[in-house]
């Protein structure tokens, strides 16, 4: 079964791995960093999640 939003799913997994100490935590972050922005019809939702995950993983995510 294919995911409708594979980049968004990967972004969410990378963010969730920040709270994990499991053996695959760094693997999800690495996969996220190596994934390009999505193009095509479903790019808006995926790339929004990509943006927020990038902010969270970089440590620059601030709520004002």
Secondary structure as UniProt FT lines:
FT   TURN            4..5
FT   HELIX           6..16
FT   HELIX           17..19
FT   TURN            23..24
FT   HELIX           25..34
FT   TURN            41..42
FT   HELIX           43..58
//
